[in-house]
């Protein structure tokens, strides 16, 4: 709690300093007088709010005035609950970015600059009702995401099915196309692909096989000489080349890198934080592969503050789980802020036990997931939209 209080006090001071840097010029007065630490109900009802709240209910989402006013629901393990589990930005034909979010048990949330503040939720009941939706990556311009079945919480379901572990989404047709099945990896059919990572054409997978007396884990990387994604819904046979990895090799791939080795833009974005402040950042690149995690501090410190970062062509953005944000650069078709120096601002304060998560920027609208959590369970969840131009310019 002391660490959280310190961060809030520290960043609040940065906010006022950043908004008064000479040369910025276009910062409106109300951005200083009314920072986004104010609760939604404290704003004037006549003023158009720069943000809007939405919550998930089944396979749909609805607008609400604050997260704590979303209908109460029974908490479930995070693998079984409706929640945003990953995000990805992909450049469209207009050279702007469409943002995709996997919404576990519901579908794919899609935000486009051509339809500001009008996100849609594309779903497939057969797919999302049976599988947990994992991380998103971009493969040849298409969103592709990992799916799996958590055997611990679905162990009572003895139905034998051939379920995919990798799924492609076709934006033009809104079709979800299974890409790969466990059998494509030439391993036992009852194995589960519990994790998938992707970088530059090479995939890394973790597989779990359960029997009556033991649980076995295997690790491998795989790739395809032919394009993996399909440009039409037609079924094609894909031949994969695979190679087994040792436990040590796999752990090394997943271990967070030291923040000292982070890209210069990322270091610049976080530079106002004290050197002793412990945090980690999960950073994604538009049209990129799996997110990369960097750690500042010790991995054994249970007070390490989590954050999500996005490195776009014209700007860098970081959002901490409590709503503290850093922005550097320029929004599309806008001038550079503060001569490129990081600007700090805060998202609306969340109720106790609620946190912010995955992020994406479509046009000038920031999308941030939020959820109510306790240990391994998730209750209410949804997303927040923020008009960055209104706040920053």
Helices and strands as residue ranges (DSSP letters): H 2-18, H 29-33, G 40-42, E 51-57, E 60-64, G 67-69, E 76-77, E 84-91, E 97-103, E 107-111, G 113-115, E 120-122, H 125-128, E 132-139, E 142-148, E 164-170, E 175-181, G 182-185, E 192-199, E 202-210, E 215-223, E 241-245, H 247-254, E 257-258, G 259-261, H 264-269, E 279-285, E 292-296, E 305-311, E 315-320, E 324-329, G 337-340, E 343-346, E 354-362, E 365-374, E 377-387, H 388-392
